[in-house]
Amino acid sequence: MSWIANIILLIVKVIALAISNSKSVAAAVVDSAVDLISLVLLSGAEWHTRKHNPNYPIGRSRLEALSVLGCAAIMIFASVEVCLKCIDFQRIIS
């Protein structure tokens, strides 16, 4: 259900962004996109963790921790990008 809810929220927010062209709605779209990407990463890590592979006898238990770090990096980059878009650098430089 969370997959469907996140996809519907992203679509609705993209439509709202197209209509309003608001920076706060753009930040909400980025937040929803990052949530969806995080859900994909964590679901993939969980799926791979459950599969047994003889090449990894101990298991793939560290994949979840790596996916959490990946999600954190994506959130940091998305937050920086939103902050940069919201700051008018042309006004500051002039």
KOLZAMAR-250429 format. One record per atom (N, C-alpha, C): residue number from 0; residue in one letter; atom name; x, y, z. Coordinates in nm, 3 decimals, padded with zeros to 5 digits. Example, Ala and Ser with C-alpha at 12.3 -4.5 7.8 and 13.67 -1.06 7.14 Angstrom:
<zadrens>
<zadren num="0" residu="A" atome="N" u="01.319" v="-00.569" w="00.780"/>
<zadren num="0" residu="A" atome="CA" u="01.230" v="-00.450" w="00.780"/>
<zadren num="0" residu="A" atome="C" u="01.320" v="-00.330" w="00.780"/>
<zadren num="1" residu="S" atome="N" u="01.285" v="-00.225" w="00.708"/>
<zadren num="1" residu="S" atome="CA" u="01.367" v="-00.106" w="00.714"/>
<zadren num="1" residu="S" atome="C" u="01.290" v="00.003" w="00.787"/>
</zadrens>
This chain:
<zadrens>
<zadren num="0" residu="M" atome="N" u="00.081" v="-00.120" w="00.000"/>
<zadren num="0" residu="M" atome="CA" u="00.000" v="00.000" w="00.000"/>
<zadren num="0" residu="M" atome="C" u="00.086" v="00.127" w="00.000"/>
<zadren num="1" residu="S" atome="N" u="00.201" v="00.122" w="00.065"/>
<zadren num="1" residu="S" atome="CA" u="00.284" v="00.243" w="00.070"/>
<zadren num="1" residu="S" atome="C" u="00.339" v="00.277" w="-00.068"/>
<zadren num="2" residu="W" atome="N" u="00.364" v="00.175" w="-00.151"/>
<zadren num="2" residu="W" atome="CA" u="00.409" v="00.202" w="-00.288"/>
<zadren num="2" residu="W" atome="C" u="00.303" v="00.282" w="-00.363"/>
<zadren num="3" residu="I" atome="N" u="00.180" v="00.235" w="-00.356"/>
<zadren num="3" residu="I" atome="CA" u="00.070" v="00.301" w="-00.428"/>
<zadren num="3" residu="I" atome="C" u="00.048" v="00.442" w="-00.375"/>
<zadren num="4" residu="A" atome="N" u="00.049" v="00.456" w="-00.243"/>
<zadren num="4" residu="A" atome="CA" u="00.029" v="00.588" w="-00.182"/>
<zadren num="4" residu="A" atome="C" u="00.139" v="00.686" w="-00.222"/>
<zadren num="5" residu="N" atome="N" u="00.264" v="00.640" w="-00.221"/>
<zadren num="5" residu="N" atome="CA" u="00.375" v="00.729" w="-00.259"/>
<zadren num="5" residu="N" atome="C" u="00.370" v="00.768" w="-00.406"/>
<zadren num="6" residu="I" atome="N" u="00.332" v="00.675" w="-00.492"/>
<zadren num="6" residu="I" atome="CA" u="00.323" v="00.707" w="-00.635"/>
<zadren num="6" residu="I" atome="C" u="00.210" v="00.805" w="-00.660"/>
<zadren num="7" residu="I" atome="N" u="00.095" v="00.784" w="-00.596"/>
<zadren num="7" residu="I" atome="CA" u="-00.019" v="00.876" w="-00.612"/>
<zadren num="7" residu="I" atome="C" u="00.017" v="01.015" w="-00.559"/>
<zadren num="8" residu="L" atome="N" u="00.082" v="01.020" w="-00.443"/>
<zadren num="8" residu="L" atome="CA" u="00.123" v="01.150" w="-00.388"/>
<zadren num="8" residu="L" atome="C" u="00.220" v="01.222" w="-00.482"/>
<zadren num="9" residu="L" atome="N" u="00.313" v="01.148" w="-00.538"/>
<zadren num="9" residu="L" atome="CA" u="00.409" v="01.210" w="-00.630"/>
<zadren num="9" residu="L" atome="C" u="00.339" v="01.266" w="-00.752"/>
<zadren num="10" residu="I" atome="N" u="00.245" v="01.190" w="-00.808"/>
<zadren num="10" residu="I" atome="CA" u="00.173" v="01.237" w="-00.927"/>
<zadren num="10" residu="I" atome="C" u="00.091" v="01.361" w="-00.895"/>
<zadren num="11" residu="V" atome="N" u="00.021" v="01.360" w="-00.781"/>
<zadren num="11" residu="V" atome="CA" u="-00.061" v="01.475" w="-00.743"/>
<zadren num="11" residu="V" atome="C" u="00.027" v="01.598" w="-00.721"/>
<zadren num="12" residu="K" atome="N" u="00.141" v="01.579" w="-00.657"/>
<zadren num="12" residu="K" atome="CA" u="00.231" v="01.693" w="-00.631"/>
<zadren num="12" residu="K" atome="C" u="00.293" v="01.746" w="-00.760"/>
<zadren num="13" residu="V" atome="N" u="00.324" v="01.660" w="-00.855"/>
<zadren num="13" residu="V" atome="CA" u="00.377" v="01.705" w="-00.983"/>
<zadren num="13" residu="V" atome="C" u="00.272" v="01.788" w="-01.057"/>
<zadren num="14" residu="I" atome="N" u="00.147" v="01.743" w="-01.052"/>
<zadren num="14" residu="I" atome="CA" u="00.038" v="01.821" w="-01.115"/>
<zadren num="14" residu="I" atome="C" u="00.022" v="01.956" w="-01.046"/>
<zadren num="15" residu="A" atome="N" u="00.029" v="01.956" w="-00.912"/>
<zadren num="15" residu="A" atome="CA" u="00.019" v="02.082" w="-00.838"/>
<zadren num="15" residu="A" atome="C" u="00.135" v="02.175" w="-00.871"/>
<zadren num="16" residu="L" atome="N" u="00.253" v="02.118" w="-00.890"/>
<zadren num="16" residu="L" atome="CA" u="00.369" v="02.200" w="-00.928"/>
<zadren num="16" residu="L" atome="C" u="00.351" v="02.260" w="-01.066"/>
<zadren num="17" residu="A" atome="N" u="00.298" v="02.181" w="-01.159"/>
<zadren num="17" residu="A" atome="CA" u="00.275" v="02.232" w="-01.295"/>
<zadren num="17" residu="A" atome="C" u="00.173" v="02.345" w="-01.295"/>
<zadren num="18" residu="I" atome="N" u="00.075" v="02.336" w="-01.208"/>
<zadren num="18" residu="I" atome="CA" u="-00.029" v="02.440" w="-01.201"/>
<zadren num="18" residu="I" atome="C" u="00.022" v="02.564" w="-01.129"/>
<zadren num="19" residu="S" atome="N" u="00.089" v="02.546" w="-01.016"/>
<zadren num="19" residu="S" atome="CA" u="00.125" v="02.661" w="-00.931"/>
<zadren num="19" residu="S" atome="C" u="00.263" v="02.717" w="-00.956"/>
<zadren num="20" residu="N" atome="N" u="00.359" v="02.634" w="-00.998"/>
<zadren num="20" residu="N" atome="CA" u="00.497" v="02.675" w="-01.017"/>
<zadren num="20" residu="N" atome="C" u="00.555" v="02.736" w="-00.888"/>
<zadren num="21" residu="S" atome="N" u="00.517" v="02.678" w="-00.774"/>
<zadren num="21" residu="S" atome="CA" u="00.560" v="02.726" w="-00.644"/>
<zadren num="21" residu="S" atome="C" u="00.685" v="02.652" w="-00.599"/>
<zadren num="22" residu="K" atome="N" u="00.774" v="02.726" w="-00.532"/>
<zadren num="22" residu="K" atome="CA" u="00.897" v="02.664" w="-00.484"/>
<zadren num="22" residu="K" atome="C" u="00.869" v="02.570" w="-00.367"/>
<zadren num="23" residu="S" atome="N" u="00.771" v="02.599" w="-00.286"/>
<zadren num="23" residu="S" atome="CA" u="00.739" v="02.510" w="-00.175"/>
<zadren num="23" residu="S" atome="C" u="00.678" v="02.380" w="-00.226"/>
<zadren num="24" residu="V" atome="N" u="00.599" v="02.387" w="-00.332"/>
<zadren num="24" residu="V" atome="CA" u="00.544" v="02.265" w="-00.392"/>
<zadren num="24" residu="V" atome="C" u="00.657" v="02.187" w="-00.460"/>
<zadren num="25" residu="A" atome="N" u="00.753" v="02.255" w="-00.519"/>
<zadren num="25" residu="A" atome="CA" u="00.869" v="02.187" w="-00.578"/>
<zadren num="25" residu="A" atome="C" u="00.947" v="02.112" w="-00.471"/>
<zadren num="26" residu="A" atome="N" u="00.962" v="02.173" w="-00.354"/>
<zadren num="26" residu="A" atome="CA" u="01.030" v="02.105" w="-00.244"/>
<zadren num="26" residu="A" atome="C" u="00.951" v="01.982" w="-00.199"/>
<zadren num="27" residu="A" atome="N" u="00.818" v="01.991" w="-00.200"/>
<zadren num="27" residu="A" atome="CA" u="00.735" v="01.876" w="-00.165"/>
<zadren num="27" residu="A" atome="C" u="00.748" v="01.765" w="-00.269"/>
<zadren num="28" residu="V" atome="N" u="00.759" v="01.803" w="-00.397"/>
<zadren num="28" residu="V" atome="CA" u="00.778" v="01.703" w="-00.503"/>
<zadren num="28" residu="V" atome="C" u="00.911" v="01.632" w="-00.484"/>
<zadren num="29" residu="V" atome="N" u="01.015" v="01.706" w="-00.455"/>
<zadren num="29" residu="V" atome="CA" u="01.146" v="01.646" w="-00.432"/>
<zadren num="29" residu="V" atome="C" u="01.140" v="01.551" w="-00.312"/>
<zadren num="30" residu="D" atome="N" u="01.071" v="01.593" w="-00.207"/>
<zadren num="30" residu="D" atome="CA" u="01.057" v="01.509" w="-00.088"/>
<zadren num="30" residu="D" atome="C" u="00.985" v="01.378" w="-00.122"/>
<zadren num="31" residu="S" atome="N" u="00.878" v="01.387" w="-00.198"/>
<zadren num="31" residu="S" atome="CA" u="00.805" v="01.266" w="-00.237"/>
<zadren num="31" residu="S" atome="C" u="00.890" v="01.176" w="-00.327"/>
<zadren num="32" residu="A" atome="N" u="00.966" v="01.235" w="-00.417"/>
<zadren num="32" residu="A" atome="CA" u="01.052" v="01.156" w="-00.504"/>
<zadren num="32" residu="A" atome="C" u="01.162" v="01.086" w="-00.424"/>
<zadren num="33" residu="V" atome="N" u="01.219" v="01.156" w="-00.328"/>
<zadren num="33" residu="V" atome="CA" u="01.322" v="01.096" w="-00.243"/>
<zadren num="33" residu="V" atome="C" u="01.261" v="00.984" w="-00.159"/>
<zadren num="34" residu="D" atome="N" u="01.139" v="01.002" w="-00.109"/>
<zadren num="34" residu="D" atome="CA" u="01.072" v="00.896" w="-00.035"/>
<zadren num="34" residu="D" atome="C" u="01.053" v="00.772" w="-00.121"/>
<zadren num="35" residu="L" atome="N" u="01.014" v="00.792" w="-00.245"/>
<zadren num="35" residu="L" atome="CA" u="00.993" v="00.679" w="-00.335"/>
<zadren num="35" residu="L" atome="C" u="01.124" v="00.609" w="-00.368"/>
<zadren num="36" residu="I" atome="N" u="01.229" v="00.686" w="-00.391"/>
<zadren num="36" residu="I" atome="CA" u="01.361" v="00.627" w="-00.418"/>
<zadren num="36" residu="I" atome="C" u="01.412" v="00.551" w="-00.296"/>
<zadren num="37" residu="S" atome="N" u="01.390" v="00.606" w="-00.177"/>
<zadren num="37" residu="S" atome="CA" u="01.430" v="00.538" w="-00.054"/>
<zadren num="37" residu="S" atome="C" u="01.355" v="00.408" w="-00.037"/>
<zadren num="38" residu="L" atome="N" u="01.227" v="00.409" w="-00.068"/>
<zadren num="38" residu="L" atome="CA" u="01.147" v="00.288" w="-00.059"/>
<zadren num="38" residu="L" atome="C" u="01.198" v="00.182" w="-00.155"/>
<zadren num="39" residu="V" atome="N" u="01.236" v="00.222" w="-00.275"/>
<zadren num="39" residu="V" atome="CA" u="01.291" v="00.126" w="-00.373"/>
<zadren num="39" residu="V" atome="C" u="01.423" v="00.068" w="-00.322"/>
<zadren num="40" residu="L" atome="N" u="01.511" v="00.153" w="-00.270"/>
<zadren num="40" residu="L" atome="CA" u="01.640" v="00.106" w="-00.220"/>
<zadren num="40" residu="L" atome="C" u="01.623" v="00.009" w="-00.104"/>
<zadren num="41" residu="L" atome="N" u="01.539" v="00.045" w="-00.007"/>
<zadren num="41" residu="L" atome="CA" u="01.521" v="-00.041" w="00.109"/>
<zadren num="41" residu="L" atome="C" u="01.451" v="-00.172" w="00.073"/>
<zadren num="42" residu="S" atome="N" u="01.355" v="-00.166" w="-00.018"/>
<zadren num="42" residu="S" atome="CA" u="01.287" v="-00.289" w="-00.061"/>
<zadren num="42" residu="S" atome="C" u="01.383" v="-00.381" w="-00.136"/>
<zadren num="43" residu="G" atome="N" u="01.466" v="-00.323" w="-00.221"/>
<zadren num="43" residu="G" atome="CA" u="01.567" v="-00.402" w="-00.292"/>
<zadren num="43" residu="G" atome="C" u="01.667" v="-00.466" w="-00.198"/>
<zadren num="44" residu="A" atome="N" u="01.709" v="-00.391" w="-00.097"/>
<zadren num="44" residu="A" atome="CA" u="01.804" v="-00.447" w="00.000"/>
<zadren num="44" residu="A" atome="C" u="01.739" v="-00.560" w="00.080"/>
<zadren num="45" residu="E" atome="N" u="01.614" v="-00.541" w="00.118"/>
<zadren num="45" residu="E" atome="CA" u="01.544" v="-00.647" w="00.192"/>
<zadren num="45" residu="E" atome="C" u="01.526" v="-00.772" w="00.106"/>
<zadren num="46" residu="W" atome="N" u="01.494" v="-00.754" w="-00.021"/>
<zadren num="46" residu="W" atome="CA" u="01.475" v="-00.867" w="-00.112"/>
<zadren num="46" residu="W" atome="C" u="01.606" v="-00.944" w="-00.131"/>
<zadren num="47" residu="H" atome="N" u="01.717" v="-00.870" w="-00.150"/>
<zadren num="47" residu="H" atome="CA" u="01.846" v="-00.935" w="-00.168"/>
<zadren num="47" residu="H" atome="C" u="01.895" v="-01.000" w="-00.039"/>
<zadren num="48" residu="T" atome="N" u="01.859" v="-00.945" w="00.076"/>
<zadren num="48" residu="T" atome="CA" u="01.901" v="-01.001" w="00.203"/>
<zadren num="48" residu="T" atome="C" u="01.836" v="-01.137" w="00.225"/>
<zadren num="49" residu="R" atome="N" u="01.712" v="-01.153" w="00.183"/>
<zadren num="49" residu="R" atome="CA" u="01.640" v="-01.279" w="00.202"/>
<zadren num="49" residu="R" atome="C" u="01.690" v="-01.391" w="00.112"/>
<zadren num="50" residu="K" atome="N" u="01.746" v="-01.356" w="-00.003"/>
<zadren num="50" residu="K" atome="CA" u="01.794" v="-01.459" w="-00.096"/>
<zadren num="50" residu="K" atome="C" u="01.927" v="-01.515" w="-00.047"/>
<zadren num="51" residu="H" atome="N" u="01.938" v="-01.647" w="-00.047"/>
<zadren num="51" residu="H" atome="CA" u="02.065" v="-01.709" w="-00.008"/>
<zadren num="51" residu="H" atome="C" u="02.153" v="-01.726" w="-00.132"/>
<zadren num="52" residu="N" atome="N" u="02.279" v="-01.691" w="-00.116"/>
<zadren num="52" residu="N" atome="CA" u="02.375" v="-01.705" w="-00.224"/>
<zadren num="52" residu="N" atome="C" u="02.501" v="-01.770" w="-00.168"/>
<zadren num="53" residu="P" atome="N" u="02.549" v="-01.878" w="-00.228"/>
<zadren num="53" residu="P" atome="CA" u="02.670" v="-01.944" w="-00.175"/>
<zadren num="53" residu="P" atome="C" u="02.795" v="-01.857" w="-00.183"/>
<zadren num="54" residu="N" atome="N" u="02.794" v="-01.754" w="-00.267"/>
<zadren num="54" residu="N" atome="CA" u="02.908" v="-01.662" w="-00.273"/>
<zadren num="54" residu="N" atome="C" u="02.917" v="-01.574" w="-00.150"/>
<zadren num="55" residu="Y" atome="N" u="02.805" v="-01.559" w="-00.079"/>
<zadren num="55" residu="Y" atome="CA" u="02.801" v="-01.478" w="00.042"/>
<zadren num="55" residu="Y" atome="C" u="02.753" v="-01.566" w="00.157"/>
<zadren num="56" residu="P" atome="N" u="02.842" v="-01.648" w="00.215"/>
<zadren num="56" residu="P" atome="CA" u="02.799" v="-01.744" w="00.317"/>
<zadren num="56" residu="P" atome="C" u="02.746" v="-01.679" w="00.445"/>
<zadren num="57" residu="I" atome="N" u="02.798" v="-01.565" w="00.478"/>
<zadren num="57" residu="I" atome="CA" u="02.751" v="-01.497" w="00.600"/>
<zadren num="57" residu="I" atome="C" u="02.615" v="-01.433" w="00.574"/>
<zadren num="58" residu="G" atome="N" u="02.589" v="-01.402" w="00.451"/>
<zadren num="58" residu="G" atome="CA" u="02.462" v="-01.337" w="00.419"/>
<zadren num="58" residu="G" atome="C" u="02.485" v="-01.196" w="00.372"/>
<zadren num="59" residu="R" atome="N" u="02.378" v="-01.134" w="00.342"/>
<zadren num="59" residu="R" atome="CA" u="02.385" v="-00.995" w="00.292"/>
<zadren num="59" residu="R" atome="C" u="02.323" v="-00.900" w="00.393"/>
<zadren num="60" residu="S" atome="N" u="02.351" v="-00.923" w="00.519"/>
<zadren num="60" residu="S" atome="CA" u="02.287" v="-00.844" w="00.624"/>
<zadren num="60" residu="S" atome="C" u="02.331" v="-00.698" w="00.623"/>
<zadren num="61" residu="R" atome="N" u="02.443" v="-00.669" w="00.562"/>
<zadren num="61" residu="R" atome="CA" u="02.491" v="-00.531" w="00.561"/>
<zadren num="61" residu="R" atome="C" u="02.429" v="-00.448" w="00.448"/>
<zadren num="62" residu="L" atome="N" u="02.354" v="-00.512" w="00.360"/>
<zadren num="62" residu="L" atome="CA" u="02.293" v="-00.438" w="00.250"/>
<zadren num="62" residu="L" atome="C" u="02.192" v="-00.335" w="00.301"/>
<zadren num="63" residu="E" atome="N" u="02.120" v="-00.369" w="00.407"/>
<zadren num="63" residu="E" atome="CA" u="02.023" v="-00.275" w="00.460"/>
<zadren num="63" residu="E" atome="C" u="02.092" v="-00.149" w="00.513"/>
<zadren num="64" residu="A" atome="N" u="02.203" v="-00.168" w="00.583"/>
<zadren num="64" residu="A" atome="CA" u="02.277" v="-00.053" w="00.634"/>
<zadren num="64" residu="A" atome="C" u="02.332" v="00.032" w="00.519"/>
<zadren num="65" residu="L" atome="N" u="02.380" v="-00.033" w="00.414"/>
<zadren num="65" residu="L" atome="CA" u="02.429" v="00.042" w="00.298"/>
<zadren num="65" residu="L" atome="C" u="02.317" v="00.116" w="00.227"/>
<zadren num="66" residu="S" atome="N" u="02.199" v="00.055" w="00.220"/>
<zadren num="66" residu="S" atome="CA" u="02.088" v="00.124" w="00.156"/>
<zadren num="66" residu="S" atome="C" u="02.042" v="00.243" w="00.238"/>
<zadren num="67" residu="V" atome="N" u="02.049" v="00.233" w="00.370"/>
<zadren num="67" residu="V" atome="CA" u="02.016" v="00.348" w="00.455"/>
<zadren num="67" residu="V" atome="C" u="02.115" v="00.461" w="00.432"/>
<zadren num="68" residu="L" atome="N" u="02.243" v="00.427" w="00.420"/>
<zadren num="68" residu="L" atome="CA" u="02.343" v="00.531" w="00.390"/>
<zadren num="68" residu="L" atome="C" u="02.318" v="00.593" w="00.252"/>
<zadren num="69" residu="G" atome="N" u="02.280" v="00.510" w="00.156"/>
<zadren num="69" residu="G" atome="CA" u="02.247" v="00.562" w="00.024"/>
<zadren num="69" residu="G" atome="C" u="02.128" v="00.656" w="00.028"/>
<zadren num="70" residu="C" atome="N" u="02.027" v="00.620" w="00.106"/>
<zadren num="70" residu="C" atome="CA" u="01.909" v="00.707" w="00.121"/>
<zadren num="70" residu="C" atome="C" u="01.947" v="00.840" w="00.186"/>
<zadren num="71" residu="A" atome="N" u="02.034" v="00.833" w="00.285"/>
<zadren num="71" residu="A" atome="CA" u="02.078" v="00.956" w="00.351"/>
<zadren num="71" residu="A" atome="C" u="02.153" v="01.046" w="00.254"/>
<zadren num="72" residu="A" atome="N" u="02.238" v="00.987" w="00.171"/>
<zadren num="72" residu="A" atome="CA" u="02.312" v="01.067" w="00.072"/>
<zadren num="72" residu="A" atome="C" u="02.217" v="01.130" w="-00.028"/>
<zadren num="73" residu="I" atome="N" u="02.118" v="01.055" w="-00.073"/>
<zadren num="73" residu="I" atome="CA" u="02.020" v="01.110" w="-00.167"/>
<zadren num="73" residu="I" atome="C" u="01.943" v="01.225" w="-00.103"/>
<zadren num="74" residu="M" atome="N" u="01.906" v="01.209" w="00.024"/>
<zadren num="74" residu="M" atome="CA" u="01.833" v="01.317" w="00.093"/>
<zadren num="74" residu="M" atome="C" u="01.920" v="01.442" w="00.109"/>
<zadren num="75" residu="I" atome="N" u="02.047" v="01.422" w="00.137"/>
<zadren num="75" residu="I" atome="CA" u="02.137" v="01.537" w="00.151"/>
<zadren num="75" residu="I" atome="C" u="02.148" v="01.611" w="00.019"/>
<zadren num="76" residu="F" atome="N" u="02.172" v="01.538" w="-00.090"/>
<zadren num="76" residu="F" atome="CA" u="02.184" v="01.603" w="-00.220"/>
<zadren num="76" residu="F" atome="C" u="02.055" v="01.672" w="-00.261"/>
<zadren num="77" residu="A" atome="N" u="01.941" v="01.609" w="-00.234"/>
<zadren num="77" residu="A" atome="CA" u="01.813" v="01.670" w="-00.268"/>
<zadren num="77" residu="A" atome="C" u="01.788" v="01.796" w="-00.186"/>
<zadren num="78" residu="S" atome="N" u="01.823" v="01.793" w="-00.057"/>
<zadren num="78" residu="S" atome="CA" u="01.804" v="01.911" w="00.028"/>
<zadren num="78" residu="S" atome="C" u="01.892" v="02.027" w="-00.017"/>
<zadren num="79" residu="V" atome="N" u="02.016" v="01.996" w="-00.052"/>
<zadren num="79" residu="V" atome="CA" u="02.107" v="02.101" w="-00.100"/>
<zadren num="79" residu="V" atome="C" u="02.054" v="02.160" w="-00.230"/>
<zadren num="80" residu="E" atome="N" u="02.005" v="02.074" w="-00.319"/>
<zadren num="80" residu="E" atome="CA" u="01.952" v="02.123" w="-00.448"/>
<zadren num="80" residu="E" atome="C" u="01.830" v="02.212" w="-00.427"/>
<zadren num="81" residu="V" atome="N" u="01.741" v="02.174" w="-00.335"/>
<zadren num="81" residu="V" atome="CA" u="01.624" v="02.257" w="-00.307"/>
<zadren num="81" residu="V" atome="C" u="01.667" v="02.390" w="-00.248"/>
<zadren num="82" residu="C" atome="N" u="01.763" v="02.388" w="-00.157"/>
<zadren num="82" residu="C" atome="CA" u="01.812" v="02.514" w="-00.098"/>
<zadren num="82" residu="C" atome="C" u="01.874" v="02.604" w="-00.204"/>
<zadren num="83" residu="L" atome="N" u="01.951" v="02.545" w="-00.294"/>
<zadren num="83" residu="L" atome="CA" u="02.014" v="02.625" w="-00.399"/>
<zadren num="83" residu="L" atome="C" u="01.910" v="02.684" w="-00.494"/>
<zadren num="84" residu="K" atome="N" u="01.805" v="02.609" w="-00.523"/>
<zadren num="84" residu="K" atome="CA" u="01.699" v="02.660" w="-00.611"/>
<zadren num="84" residu="K" atome="C" u="01.620" v="02.771" w="-00.544"/>
<zadren num="85" residu="C" atome="N" u="01.609" v="02.765" w="-00.412"/>
<zadren num="85" residu="C" atome="CA" u="01.529" v="02.865" w="-00.341"/>
<zadren num="85" residu="C" atome="C" u="01.605" v="02.995" w="-00.319"/>
<zadren num="86" residu="I" atome="N" u="01.737" v="02.987" w="-00.319"/>
<zadren num="86" residu="I" atome="CA" u="01.818" v="03.108" w="-00.300"/>
<zadren num="86" residu="I" atome="C" u="01.842" v="03.171" w="-00.436"/>
<zadren num="87" residu="D" atome="N" u="01.818" v="03.298" w="-00.443"/>
<zadren num="87" residu="D" atome="CA" u="01.837" v="03.370" w="-00.571"/>
<zadren num="87" residu="D" atome="C" u="01.980" v="03.420" w="-00.575"/>
<zadren num="88" residu="F" atome="N" u="02.070" v="03.342" w="-00.638"/>
<zadren num="88" residu="F" atome="CA" u="02.210" v="03.379" w="-00.642"/>
<zadren num="88" residu="F" atome="C" u="02.237" v="03.505" w="-00.725"/>
<zadren num="89" residu="Q" atome="N" u="02.157" v="03.529" w="-00.826"/>
<zadren num="89" residu="Q" atome="CA" u="02.176" v="03.649" w="-00.906"/>
<zadren num="89" residu="Q" atome="C" u="02.157" v="03.775" w="-00.822"/>
<zadren num="90" residu="R" atome="N" u="02.062" v="03.771" w="-00.731"/>
<zadren num="90" residu="R" atome="CA" u="02.036" v="03.885" w="-00.644"/>
<zadren num="90" residu="R" atome="C" u="02.149" v="03.905" w="-00.544"/>
<zadren num="91" residu="I" atome="N" u="02.206" v="03.793" w="-00.492"/>
<zadren num="91" residu="I" atome="CA" u="02.313" v="03.801" w="-00.394"/>
<zadren num="91" residu="I" atome="C" u="02.441" v="03.853" w="-00.459"/>
<zadren num="92" residu="I" atome="N" u="02.470" v="03.807" w="-00.578"/>
<zadren num="92" residu="I" atome="CA" u="02.594" v="03.847" w="-00.646"/>
<zadren num="92" residu="I" atome="C" u="02.589" v="03.995" w="-00.686"/>
<zadren num="93" residu="S" atome="N" u="02.474" v="04.043" w="-00.728"/>
<zadren num="93" residu="S" atome="CA" u="02.463" v="04.182" w="-00.775"/>
<zadren num="93" residu="S" atome="C" u="02.469" v="04.283" w="-00.665"/>
</zadrens>
